[in-house]
Amino acid sequence: MSLSPQSVSAAATPPRSTIRLLAALLFAAAALTVPAAGAQAAPRPSVQVGSLTLPPCQTSTLAWCLKTPLPFDHADPAAGTHGVYFEWYPATGGSAVGTVLTVQGGPGYGSTDYRDDYLKMLGPLTQTRNVLIVDLRGTGKSDPVTCAPVQGWKIADGNQAYIDAVGACGTQLNTTRRRADGSYVRGAELYTTANAARDVALLLDRLGTGKVDLYGDSYGTYFGQVFTARYAAKLRSVTLDAAYPVLGADSFYPDVIATARTAFDKVCARAAACAAAAPGSSWARITSMVNAVRAAPFTGVVKDVSGKNVTITIDVAAMVMLVQAAGWDNGVYRELDPAIRAYLDRGDRLPIQRLAARSLWYGDGGAVSEFSSGLYAANSCNDYPQAFSYSGTNAQRLAQYAAAVAALPSGMFAPFTVDEWVTSPAEEFDACLKWPAPVVDDAPITTGPPLAPATLPVLVLSGELDSLTSPAEGQRVAQQVGGSARWIQIGNMYHVSAMLDFVGCAEGLVRTFIGNPAGLMAMNASCAANMPEVHTPGAFPMALAQVTPAAAGAGNAAGADARRLAAVGASVVGDAIWNWWYVPLNKVSELRGGVVQFSGGPDVYTGNVNSVYWTTDVRVDGSLTWNRTTGHVSAALQVYGPGTLQATVNVSYDDYTPGGVATLTGSSGGANLVATVPIP
């Protein structure tokens, strides 16, 4: 199953290095609701919804939008107001039976940037239900928090610079807004999930929605739990997709590494090519790689997602970040094991360096309207558990934090040492050391379990391979919600299951549940155990002789070398499609040279394969067609090997078929070629 870098938000302690890539991975699919350039849409009138008059959106012909003033401090009118932006999509069938409220993750992402993904996920439900998409306070178009030092922080700046920037952001927020009497509003402590929930509750009242169906993903599940605990009477149903607990979280989040240890093994064992090439433990190979780069890190130049040359160092910190990133980027699950073997077995550095350049984000936070690093810092420092007390001085906090780290078991993050794990840019356990001490403790949830009344159905979804918001955490959320919750694990899935779900399982479960919340416990979820595996390559060969020949089929007359050429052709097709998810302009720079230029979309893409080298001695040209909706892939290729060796290869497979194979047909040297390989 190809990478779907969902509108994934951060986990309980999201990596500041990788979270910024998510803004860069805004999906390449064409917008579903924006008029074509130059189109002259007829003027649309404003509409009255509840007590609010909504003008038509510029972003969508289906929606009406408003930025409405709400109390900045719900307990202090003198603090003034802030703007909360939302988009209202009336039921397309003309008569609504209810409203779906969608909330994006982060914290820091604006929900409305993902309007098309929400509408696609809800599908036919939009005919009979309104859809309300809200940018939570401080995100998107809701007066986003702008703290330049945090927004501009880069990995190269170092952890201490981030700690300083977060502290400076808190000070800025506390000294920006004044009351009429001249005193400052302590804004740093007002960017909490509880205040975001108060905003949304007030907005629902003004819109007169009645009870809504709430869908939240990642941090949206954190918001969902808080909203449920505080405003259950406003809810008809709740879906928590990629859930992690508000209550009882550990400030060092041990579930992250615990999930990774088993997930990598599952991925390789279930992918036929990887299992055949590398039986045994993938995690053991990761351990060997960590030991190797701890002793001898290496640096090289590779192409990044835009095709530019970048310098990449593979060291222990990079390995921490890659292990972390796999939870939301299954391209890491796909490629880390064979990339490690390429280096350990043959000294080939290119595959793992390309993976790091593509999957890890070394730039700054980008546009604040896409992701507010300041809001993320404020929300995290206010709501998430810390390994120190805000009541102490900076020196006391640092001493408390150091003591907490020293008390961790030495093997807690193995094969990484405790120091390697907690000081990696992929973790930020110490980020809030200089955050201003809140005067008011605005806890997200002030009651214990159960968080929901028995009459409120709650669906909790977890991806089996999600190490950011792990299945174990999802189970705990369901237990804390109470007896009205049902937890479902989506097999072979990573972070956020229902958005951009081309297979249709989790997406279908969400639609079925919202359509009939009362049927939650009886809902058929058998598809969750039959999801396609991550298609992990068997290897990254450097030369044709190292390629495993495609398996000969009935009627095949081609020899082993010809079937090796066919296998290379299939690998080029699979690699191009997986890499499409990362590139900004539909142009994929391939592993050892050449490009695949995609065009078309958003459902069906074609790719021009131009002088692509999967190995150093085999060139591939031709074209491919990829249907993202059905998963069907086909290609017509010319593959040129060493000397006079060449083949015409046709590739065909269905990407969403569990345990499927790619069929390879064609000819080589006049001999008929019929063969198969695992889906590349």
C-alpha positions as CSV (number, residue, x, y, z in Angstrom):
1,M,0.0,0.0,0.0
2,S,1.5,3.3,-1.1
3,L,2.4,6.0,1.4
4,S,-0.4,8.1,2.5
5,P,1.1,10.9,4.6
6,Q,-2.2,11.8,6.1
7,S,-3.1,15.2,7.5
8,V,-1.1,13.6,10.2
9,S,-0.7,15.6,13.3
10,A,1.7,15.1,16.1
11,A,1.5,12.4,18.7
12,A,1.7,13.0,22.4
13,T,5.3,14.1,22.0
14,P,5.7,14.7,18.3
15,P,9.2,15.1,16.9
16,R,10.0,18.7,16.1
17,S,12.2,17.5,13.2
18,T,9.6,15.4,11.4
19,I,6.5,17.4,12.2
20,R,7.5,20.1,9.9
21,L,7.7,17.7,6.9
22,L,4.0,17.2,7.2
23,A,3.4,20.8,6.1
24,A,5.7,20.2,3.2
25,L,3.8,17.0,2.3
26,L,0.5,18.8,1.6
27,F,-1.1,16.4,-0.7
28,A,-0.4,16.6,-4.4
29,A,-4.0,15.7,-5.2
30,A,-5.9,18.5,-7.0
31,A,-8.4,20.4,-4.8
32,L,-11.8,18.9,-5.0
33,T,-13.8,22.1,-4.5
34,V,-11.7,25.0,-5.8
35,P,-12.9,26.4,-9.2
36,A,-10.5,26.0,-12.1
37,A,-8.4,29.0,-12.8
38,G,-10.2,31.6,-14.8
39,A,-13.7,30.2,-14.0
40,Q,-16.4,32.8,-13.6
41,A,-18.5,31.4,-10.8
42,A,-21.9,33.1,-10.2
43,P,-22.0,35.3,-7.1
44,R,-23.4,33.4,-4.1
45,P,-25.4,35.1,-1.4
46,S,-24.6,34.8,2.3
47,V,-26.5,32.3,4.4
48,Q,-27.9,32.5,7.9
49,V,-26.9,29.7,10.2
50,G,-28.1,30.0,13.7
51,S,-27.3,33.5,14.9
52,L,-24.4,33.9,12.4
53,T,-24.4,35.3,8.9
54,L,-21.9,33.4,6.7
55,P,-20.5,34.9,3.5
56,P,-19.5,32.5,0.7
57,C,-16.0,31.0,0.9
58,Q,-13.3,31.9,-1.6
59,T,-11.7,28.5,-1.1
60,S,-14.7,26.3,-2.0
61,T,-17.9,26.7,-4.1
62,L,-19.5,24.3,-1.6
63,A,-18.9,26.3,1.6
64,W,-19.6,29.4,3.5
65,C,-16.9,30.8,5.8
66,L,-16.5,33.2,8.7
67,K,-13.9,34.4,11.1
68,T,-15.9,35.2,14.2
69,P,-14.8,36.9,17.5
70,L,-14.8,34.7,20.6
71,P,-13.5,35.4,24.1
72,F,-9.8,35.2,24.3
73,D,-10.1,34.3,28.0
74,H,-13.5,32.8,28.7
75,A,-13.1,33.8,32.4
76,D,-12.0,37.4,31.8
77,P,-14.0,39.6,29.4
78,A,-11.4,42.3,29.8
79,A,-8.9,40.1,27.9
80,G,-10.8,40.9,24.7
81,T,-11.5,38.6,21.8
82,H,-9.7,36.5,19.2
83,G,-10.9,35.3,15.8
84,V,-11.9,31.7,15.1
85,Y,-12.3,30.8,11.5
86,F,-14.5,28.0,10.3
87,E,-16.0,26.6,7.1
88,W,-19.6,25.5,6.8
89,Y,-20.5,22.9,4.1
90,P,-24.3,22.5,3.9
91,A,-25.6,19.0,3.1
92,T,-25.4,18.7,-0.7
93,G,-28.8,16.9,-0.8
94,G,-30.5,20.0,0.4
95,S,-31.9,18.6,3.7
96,A,-29.6,17.9,6.6
97,V,-30.2,15.4,9.3
98,G,-27.2,16.5,11.3
99,T,-23.7,18.0,11.3
100,V,-20.2,16.5,11.3
101,L,-17.5,18.5,13.1
102,T,-13.9,17.7,12.0
103,V,-10.8,18.7,14.0
104,Q,-7.2,18.4,12.7
105,G,-4.2,17.3,14.6
106,G,-0.9,18.9,15.6
107,P,-1.4,20.8,17.7
108,G,-0.6,23.5,15.3
109,Y,-2.3,22.6,12.0
110,G,-5.4,24.4,10.8
111,S,-8.3,22.0,10.1
112,T,-9.5,23.9,7.0
113,D,-6.3,23.1,5.1
114,Y,-7.6,19.5,5.0
115,R,-11.1,20.3,3.8
116,D,-10.9,18.1,0.7
117,D,-9.6,15.1,2.7
118,Y,-12.4,15.4,5.2
119,L,-15.1,15.7,2.5
120,K,-13.6,12.7,0.6
121,M,-13.5,10.6,3.8
122,L,-17.1,11.4,4.6
123,G,-18.2,10.7,1.1
124,P,-21.9,10.1,0.7
125,L,-22.6,11.3,4.3
126,T,-22.1,14.9,3.0
127,Q,-25.4,14.5,1.1
128,T,-27.4,14.4,4.3
129,R,-25.1,16.1,6.8
130,N,-23.6,19.5,7.1
131,V,-19.8,19.5,7.6
132,L,-18.2,22.0,10.0
133,I,-14.4,22.4,9.8
134,V,-12.9,24.7,12.5
135,D,-9.4,26.1,12.8
136,L,-8.8,25.8,16.5
137,R,-7.5,28.9,18.3
138,G,-4.0,29.9,17.2
139,T,-4.0,27.8,14.1
140,G,-4.7,28.2,10.4
141,K,-6.8,31.4,9.9
142,S,-7.8,31.6,13.6
143,D,-5.2,34.3,14.5
144,P,-2.3,31.8,14.3
145,V,0.3,32.1,17.0
146,T,3.5,33.6,15.5
147,C,6.7,33.2,17.4
148,A,9.5,33.7,15.0
149,P,12.3,31.9,16.8
150,V,10.2,28.8,17.2
151,Q,8.8,28.9,13.7
152,G,12.3,29.4,12.2
153,W,14.0,26.7,14.4
154,K,16.0,24.1,12.4
155,I,17.7,20.9,13.5
156,A,21.1,22.5,12.9
157,D,20.3,25.1,15.5
158,G,20.4,22.4,18.3
159,N,18.2,21.5,21.2
160,Q,19.2,24.3,23.5
161,A,18.2,26.8,20.8
162,Y,14.8,25.2,20.7
163,I,14.4,25.3,24.5
164,D,15.3,29.0,24.5
165,A,12.9,29.7,21.6
166,V,10.0,28.0,23.3
167,G,10.7,30.0,26.5
168,A,10.9,33.2,24.5
169,C,7.6,32.4,22.8
170,G,5.9,32.1,26.2
171,T,7.3,35.4,27.3
172,Q,6.1,37.0,24.0
173,L,2.6,35.7,24.5
174,N,2.5,37.0,28.0
175,T,3.6,40.5,27.0
176,T,1.6,41.1,23.8
177,R,-2.0,41.8,24.7
178,R,-3.1,44.5,27.1
179,R,-6.3,45.0,29.0
180,A,-8.0,48.5,29.1
181,D,-6.2,49.2,32.4
182,G,-2.8,48.6,30.8
183,S,-2.1,45.3,32.4
184,Y,-0.9,42.3,30.3
185,V,-3.1,39.3,29.6
186,R,-1.1,36.2,30.3
187,G,-1.6,34.8,26.8
188,A,0.9,32.0,27.2
189,E,-1.5,30.0,29.4
190,L,-4.6,30.6,27.3
191,Y,-3.6,28.4,24.4
192,T,-5.0,25.2,26.0
193,T,-7.1,22.4,24.7
194,A,-9.7,23.4,27.3
195,N,-10.0,26.9,25.9
196,A,-10.2,25.5,22.3
197,A,-13.1,23.3,23.5
198,R,-14.8,26.3,25.1
199,D,-14.4,28.1,21.7
200,V,-16.0,25.3,19.8
201,A,-18.8,24.8,22.3
202,L,-19.7,28.5,22.0
203,L,-19.5,28.3,18.2
204,L,-21.9,25.3,18.1
205,D,-24.3,27.3,20.2
206,R,-24.2,30.3,17.9
207,L,-24.6,28.1,14.8
208,G,-27.5,26.2,16.4
209,T,-26.2,22.8,15.2
210,G,-27.7,20.7,17.8
211,K,-25.8,17.5,18.6
212,V,-22.8,16.9,16.3
213,D,-20.8,13.9,15.2
214,L,-17.2,14.7,16.1
215,Y,-14.3,13.3,14.1
216,G,-10.8,14.1,15.4
217,D,-7.4,12.7,14.2
218,S,-4.2,12.5,16.2
219,Y,-4.2,15.7,18.4
220,G,-7.8,16.0,17.2
221,T,-8.4,12.9,19.4
222,Y,-6.9,14.7,22.3
223,F,-9.3,17.6,21.7
224,G,-12.0,15.0,21.2
225,Q,-11.5,13.5,24.6
226,V,-11.4,17.0,26.2
227,F,-14.6,18.1,24.4
228,T,-16.3,14.8,25.3
229,A,-15.5,15.1,29.0
230,R,-16.7,18.8,29.1
231,Y,-19.5,18.9,26.5
232,A,-20.9,15.4,26.0
233,A,-24.4,16.8,25.7
234,K,-23.4,18.5,22.5
235,L,-22.4,15.3,20.9
236,R,-24.2,12.6,19.0
237,S,-21.1,10.4,18.3
238,V,-17.3,10.7,18.6
239,T,-14.6,9.2,16.3
240,L,-11.1,9.2,17.7
241,D,-8.7,8.3,14.8
242,A,-5.1,7.7,16.0
243,A,-5.9,8.2,19.6
244,Y,-3.6,8.8,22.6
245,P,-4.7,9.4,26.2
246,V,-5.2,12.7,27.8
247,L,-5.2,11.1,31.3
248,G,-2.3,9.2,32.7
249,A,0.3,9.9,30.0
250,D,4.0,9.2,30.8
251,S,6.1,12.3,30.0
252,F,8.7,10.0,28.3
253,Y,6.2,8.1,26.2
254,P,7.6,4.6,26.3
255,D,5.0,3.2,24.0
256,V,6.8,4.8,21.0
257,I,9.9,2.6,21.2
258,A,7.9,-0.4,22.4
259,T,5.7,-0.3,19.3
260,A,8.6,0.3,17.0
261,R,10.4,-2.8,18.2
262,T,7.6,-5.1,17.1
263,A,6.3,-3.1,14.1
264,F,9.4,-3.3,12.0
265,D,9.5,-7.1,12.5
266,K,5.9,-7.4,11.4
267,V,6.4,-5.3,8.3
268,C,9.3,-7.4,6.9
269,A,7.8,-10.7,7.9
270,R,4.6,-9.9,6.0
271,A,6.2,-8.5,2.9
272,A,7.1,-11.6,0.7
273,A,10.2,-10.0,-0.8
274,C,11.6,-8.9,2.5
275,A,10.8,-12.1,4.3
276,A,12.5,-14.2,1.6
277,A,15.6,-11.9,1.4
278,A,16.0,-11.3,5.2
279,P,14.4,-13.8,7.5
280,G,14.8,-13.1,11.2
281,S,14.4,-9.9,13.1
282,S,14.3,-6.5,11.4
283,W,14.7,-4.8,14.7
284,A,18.0,-6.8,15.3
285,R,19.2,-5.4,12.0
286,I,18.3,-1.9,13.1
287,T,20.2,-2.5,16.3
288,S,23.3,-3.6,14.2
289,M,23.0,-0.4,12.2
290,V,22.7,1.8,15.3
291,N,25.9,0.2,16.7
292,A,27.6,0.6,13.3
293,V,26.9,4.4,13.0
294,R,27.6,5.0,16.6
295,A,31.1,3.8,15.9
296,A,31.4,5.3,12.5
297,P,28.8,7.8,11.2
298,F,29.0,8.7,7.6
299,T,28.0,11.7,5.4
300,G,27.2,12.0,1.7
301,V,25.3,14.0,-0.9
302,V,22.0,12.8,-2.3
303,K,18.9,14.4,-3.9
304,D,16.1,15.7,-1.7
305,V,12.4,15.6,-2.6
306,S,12.8,18.6,-5.0
307,G,15.8,17.0,-6.8
308,K,18.4,19.2,-5.2
309,N,21.6,17.9,-3.8
310,V,21.7,17.9,0.0
311,T,24.3,16.6,2.4
312,I,23.0,13.9,4.7
313,T,24.7,12.4,7.8
314,I,23.7,9.0,9.0
315,D,24.4,8.9,12.7
316,V,22.6,7.8,15.9
317,A,20.5,10.9,15.9
318,A,19.4,10.2,12.3
319,M,18.5,6.6,13.3
320,V,16.3,7.9,16.2
321,M,14.5,10.2,13.8
322,L,13.9,7.4,11.2
323,V,12.6,5.0,13.8
324,Q,10.3,7.8,15.1
325,A,9.2,8.8,11.6
326,A,8.0,5.3,10.6
327,G,4.9,5.8,12.8
328,W,3.4,8.3,10.4
329,D,5.5,7.7,7.3
330,N,5.3,4.1,6.2
331,G,7.9,4.8,3.6
332,V,10.4,4.3,6.4
333,Y,8.8,1.0,7.3
334,R,9.1,0.1,3.6
335,E,12.7,1.0,3.1
336,L,14.7,1.1,6.3
337,D,15.4,-2.6,6.6
338,P,16.6,-3.2,3.0
339,A,18.5,0.1,3.2
340,I,20.3,-1.0,6.3
341,R,21.2,-4.3,4.7
342,A,22.5,-2.5,1.6
343,Y,24.9,-0.7,3.9
344,L,25.9,-3.5,6.3
345,D,26.2,-6.1,3.5
346,R,27.7,-4.1,0.7
347,G,28.7,-0.7,2.0
348,D,26.0,1.0,-0.2
349,R,25.2,4.2,1.6
350,L,22.8,5.7,-1.0
351,P,19.5,4.0,0.0
352,I,19.5,5.0,3.6
353,Q,20.8,8.5,2.8
354,R,18.0,8.9,0.3
355,L,15.5,7.7,2.8
356,A,16.7,10.3,5.4
357,A,16.7,13.1,2.9
358,R,13.2,12.3,1.8
359,S,11.5,11.4,5.1
360,L,13.2,13.7,7.6
361,W,12.7,17.5,7.6
362,Y,15.7,19.6,8.1
363,G,14.2,23.0,7.4
364,D,12.2,25.4,9.5
365,G,8.5,25.4,10.4
366,G,7.4,26.9,7.1
367,A,4.3,29.2,6.9
368,V,2.6,29.8,10.2
369,S,-0.8,29.6,8.5
370,E,0.0,25.9,7.6
371,F,1.6,25.0,10.9
372,S,2.0,27.2,13.9
373,S,5.1,26.1,15.8
374,G,4.2,28.7,18.5
375,L,0.8,27.2,19.1
376,Y,2.3,23.7,19.1
377,A,4.7,24.8,21.8
378,A,2.1,26.6,23.9
379,N,-0.4,23.8,23.7
380,S,2.3,21.2,24.5
381,C,3.7,23.1,27.4
382,N,0.3,23.8,28.9
383,D,-1.3,20.5,28.4
384,Y,1.2,17.7,28.1
385,P,2.9,16.1,31.2
386,Q,6.4,17.4,32.0
387,A,9.2,15.7,33.9
388,F,9.6,18.7,36.1
389,S,7.5,21.2,38.0
390,Y,6.7,24.7,36.7
391,S,6.8,26.0,40.3
392,G,10.6,25.8,40.4
393,T,13.2,28.2,39.1
394,N,15.0,27.4,35.8
395,A,17.8,25.8,37.7
396,Q,15.4,23.7,39.8
397,R,13.5,22.6,36.7
398,L,16.7,21.5,35.0
399,A,17.7,19.6,38.1
400,Q,14.3,17.9,38.3
401,Y,14.5,17.0,34.7
402,A,18.0,15.6,35.0
403,A,16.9,13.5,37.9
404,A,14.0,12.1,36.0
405,V,16.2,11.2,33.1
406,A,18.7,9.6,35.4
407,A,16.0,7.5,36.9
408,L,15.0,5.9,33.6
409,P,16.0,2.2,33.1
410,S,19.2,2.0,31.1
411,G,17.6,-0.2,28.4
412,M,14.3,1.7,28.1
413,F,15.1,2.9,24.6
414,A,17.4,0.2,23.4
415,P,19.3,-0.1,21.1
416,F,19.6,3.6,21.8
417,T,20.9,4.8,25.1
418,V,18.7,7.0,27.3
419,D,20.9,10.0,26.5
420,E,20.8,9.3,22.7
421,W,17.0,9.1,22.8
422,V,16.2,12.1,25.0
423,T,18.6,14.4,23.3
424,S,17.7,13.6,19.7
425,P,16.0,16.3,17.7
426,A,13.2,13.7,17.3
427,E,12.3,14.1,20.9
428,E,11.6,17.1,23.0
429,F,11.1,16.0,26.6
430,D,13.0,19.1,27.7
431,A,11.4,21.7,25.4
432,C,9.3,23.5,28.0
433,L,12.0,24.0,30.6
434,K,11.9,27.8,30.1
435,W,8.1,28.1,29.6
436,P,6.5,30.7,31.9
437,A,4.9,29.1,34.9
438,P,1.1,29.3,34.4
439,V,-0.8,31.3,37.1
440,V,-4.0,29.4,36.3
441,D,-4.0,25.6,35.9
442,D,-6.4,25.0,33.1
443,A,-6.2,21.2,33.0
444,P,-7.6,19.6,29.9
445,I,-9.9,17.2,31.8
446,T,-10.8,17.8,35.4
447,T,-12.7,14.6,36.0
448,G,-11.7,10.9,35.9
449,P,-13.0,8.1,33.7
450,P,-15.4,7.4,32.2
451,L,-15.1,10.4,29.9
452,A,-18.3,9.8,28.1
453,P,-21.8,8.9,29.3
454,A,-23.1,5.4,28.4
455,T,-25.4,7.0,25.9
456,L,-22.6,8.5,23.7
457,P,-21.1,6.0,21.2
458,V,-17.3,6.5,20.7
459,L,-15.3,4.8,18.0
460,V,-11.5,4.6,18.7
461,L,-9.2,3.7,15.8
462,S,-5.6,2.7,16.0
463,G,-3.1,1.8,13.2
464,E,-1.3,-1.4,14.1
465,L,2.1,0.1,13.0
466,D,1.5,3.5,14.6
467,S,4.3,4.2,17.0
468,L,3.3,7.9,17.5
469,T,-0.1,7.1,18.9
470,S,0.2,3.5,19.6
471,P,-2.4,0.8,19.6
472,A,-1.8,0.3,23.4
473,E,-2.5,4.0,23.9
474,G,-5.7,3.7,21.8
475,Q,-6.9,0.8,24.0
476,R,-6.3,2.9,27.1
477,V,-8.3,5.7,25.6
478,A,-11.2,3.4,24.9
479,Q,-11.0,2.1,28.5
480,Q,-11.0,5.7,29.8
481,V,-13.9,6.7,27.6
482,G,-16.0,3.9,29.2
483,G,-18.4,1.2,28.1
484,S,-19.8,3.2,25.2
485,A,-16.5,3.0,23.4
486,R,-15.2,0.4,20.9
487,W,-11.6,0.1,20.0
488,I,-10.6,-1.2,16.5
489,Q,-7.1,-1.8,15.4
490,I,-6.5,-1.4,11.6
491,G,-3.9,-4.0,10.6
492,N,-0.8,-2.9,8.7
493,M,-1.8,0.7,9.2
494,Y,0.2,3.6,10.5
495,H,-0.7,7.1,11.9
496,V,-4.3,8.1,11.1
497,S,-6.4,5.4,9.4
498,A,-9.5,6.9,7.8
499,M,-8.2,9.9,5.9
500,L,-6.9,9.2,2.4
501,D,-7.9,5.6,3.0
502,F,-7.9,4.3,-0.6
503,V,-8.5,0.8,0.6
504,G,-11.7,1.9,2.1
505,C,-11.7,0.0,5.4
506,A,-11.3,2.6,8.1
507,E,-13.0,5.2,5.9
508,G,-16.0,2.8,5.6
509,L,-16.0,2.2,9.3
510,V,-16.2,5.9,10.0
511,R,-19.0,6.4,7.5
512,T,-21.0,3.4,8.8
513,F,-20.6,4.5,12.4
514,I,-21.6,8.2,11.8
515,G,-24.6,6.9,9.8
516,N,-25.7,4.7,12.7
517,P,-23.9,5.3,16.0
518,A,-26.2,3.0,17.9
519,G,-24.9,0.1,15.8
520,L,-21.3,0.6,16.9
521,M,-20.9,-2.6,18.9
522,A,-22.4,-4.8,16.2
523,M,-20.6,-3.0,13.3
524,N,-18.7,-5.4,11.0
525,A,-15.0,-4.5,11.2
526,S,-13.5,-7.7,9.7
527,C,-11.8,-5.6,7.0
528,A,-9.4,-4.3,9.7
529,A,-7.7,-7.7,9.8
530,N,-7.3,-7.9,6.0
531,M,-5.4,-4.8,5.1
532,P,-2.6,-4.9,2.5
533,E,0.9,-5.2,3.9
534,V,3.6,-2.5,3.4
535,H,5.3,-3.5,0.2
536,T,8.9,-3.7,1.4
537,P,11.6,-4.4,-1.3
538,G,13.7,-7.5,-0.8
539,A,16.9,-5.5,-1.4
540,F,18.5,-2.4,-3.0
541,P,20.8,-4.2,-5.4
542,M,23.7,-2.2,-7.0
543,A,24.1,-4.5,-10.0
544,L,21.9,-6.7,-12.1
545,A,23.8,-9.8,-10.8
546,Q,22.5,-9.0,-7.3
547,V,18.8,-8.9,-8.4
548,T,16.6,-11.8,-7.5
549,P,15.0,-13.0,-10.8
550,A,11.3,-12.8,-11.2
551,A,9.6,-16.2,-10.7
552,A,8.9,-17.9,-14.0
553,G,5.3,-18.5,-14.9
554,A,3.5,-20.8,-17.3
555,G,4.7,-20.3,-20.8
556,N,7.9,-18.5,-19.9
557,A,10.9,-19.1,-22.0
558,A,13.1,-16.2,-20.8
559,G,16.2,-17.0,-18.8
560,A,17.3,-15.8,-15.4
561,D,18.9,-12.6,-16.6
562,A,15.9,-11.6,-18.5
563,R,13.7,-12.2,-15.5
564,R,16.2,-10.1,-13.5
565,L,15.6,-7.3,-16.0
566,A,11.8,-7.7,-15.5
567,A,12.2,-7.5,-11.7
568,V,14.2,-4.3,-12.1
569,G,11.4,-2.8,-14.2
570,A,8.8,-3.7,-11.6
571,S,11.0,-2.2,-8.9
572,V,11.3,1.1,-10.8
573,V,7.5,1.3,-11.1
574,G,6.9,0.6,-7.4
575,D,9.7,3.0,-6.3
576,A,8.3,5.8,-8.4
577,I,4.8,5.5,-7.0
578,W,6.0,5.4,-3.4
579,N,8.2,8.4,-4.0
580,W,5.4,10.4,-5.6
581,W,4.0,11.1,-2.2
582,Y,7.1,13.0,-1.2
583,V,7.8,15.2,-4.3
584,P,6.3,18.7,-4.6
585,L,6.0,18.9,-8.4
586,N,5.2,15.3,-9.6
587,K,8.8,14.8,-10.6
588,V,10.5,11.8,-8.9
589,S,14.3,11.6,-9.0
590,E,15.1,7.9,-8.9
591,L,17.5,6.0,-6.7
592,R,20.6,5.9,-9.0
593,G,19.6,8.3,-11.7
594,G,16.9,9.3,-14.0
595,V,13.4,10.7,-13.4
596,V,9.8,9.7,-13.5
597,Q,7.6,12.6,-14.4
598,F,3.9,12.2,-13.3
599,S,1.0,14.0,-14.8
600,G,-2.8,13.8,-14.6
601,G,-4.6,13.2,-11.4
602,P,-6.2,13.4,-8.9
603,D,-7.4,9.9,-9.4
604,V,-5.4,8.5,-12.3
605,Y,-1.8,9.5,-12.9
606,T,0.5,8.7,-15.8
607,G,4.3,8.6,-15.4
608,N,7.0,9.1,-18.0
609,V,10.0,6.8,-17.1
610,N,13.1,8.4,-18.5
611,S,16.5,6.8,-18.2
612,V,15.9,5.5,-14.7
613,Y,18.6,3.4,-13.0
614,W,17.5,1.1,-10.2
615,T,20.9,-0.6,-10.4
616,T,24.0,1.0,-11.8
617,D,24.1,-1.2,-14.9
618,V,20.4,-1.3,-16.0
619,R,18.5,1.5,-17.6
620,V,14.7,1.7,-17.7
621,D,12.5,3.8,-20.0
622,G,8.8,3.7,-20.8
623,S,5.5,4.8,-19.1
624,L,3.2,3.8,-16.3
625,T,-0.4,4.4,-15.3
626,W,-1.5,4.5,-11.7
627,N,-5.1,4.6,-10.5
628,R,-5.1,5.9,-6.9
629,T,-8.7,5.0,-6.4
630,T,-8.6,1.4,-7.4
631,G,-4.9,0.8,-6.8
632,H,-4.4,-0.7,-10.2
633,V,-0.9,-0.1,-11.7
634,S,0.3,-0.9,-15.2
635,A,3.4,-0.1,-17.1
636,A,5.1,-0.6,-20.5
637,L,8.9,-0.6,-20.2
638,Q,12.1,-1.1,-22.1
639,V,14.8,-2.4,-19.9
640,Y,18.4,-2.3,-21.0
641,G,21.0,-4.4,-19.2
642,P,24.8,-4.8,-19.6
643,G,26.0,-5.5,-23.1
644,T,23.2,-6.5,-25.5
645,L,20.9,-7.8,-22.7
646,Q,17.5,-6.1,-22.9
647,A,13.8,-6.8,-22.4
648,T,10.4,-5.4,-23.2
649,V,8.4,-5.7,-19.9
650,N,4.7,-5.0,-19.2
651,V,3.9,-4.7,-15.5
652,S,0.5,-5.1,-13.9
653,Y,-0.7,-5.3,-10.3
654,D,-3.3,-4.2,-7.8
655,D,-1.6,-2.2,-5.1
656,Y,-4.3,-2.8,-2.5
657,T,-4.4,-6.6,-2.7
658,P,-3.1,-8.3,0.5
659,G,-0.3,-10.7,-0.5
660,G,-0.6,-9.8,-4.1
661,V,1.9,-10.2,-6.9
662,A,2.8,-8.1,-10.0
663,T,2.5,-9.9,-13.3
664,L,5.3,-9.4,-15.8
665,T,5.0,-10.2,-19.4
666,G,7.0,-9.3,-22.5
667,S,10.0,-10.7,-24.3
668,S,13.8,-10.8,-24.2
669,G,16.0,-11.8,-27.1
670,G,13.0,-13.3,-28.9
671,A,12.0,-15.4,-25.9
672,N,8.6,-15.1,-24.3
673,L,8.6,-13.6,-20.8
674,V,6.0,-14.6,-18.2
675,A,6.8,-14.0,-14.6
676,T,5.7,-12.6,-11.2
677,V,7.2,-10.7,-8.3
678,P,5.7,-9.6,-5.0
679,I,4.0,-6.2,-5.4
680,P,6.9,-3.7,-5.6
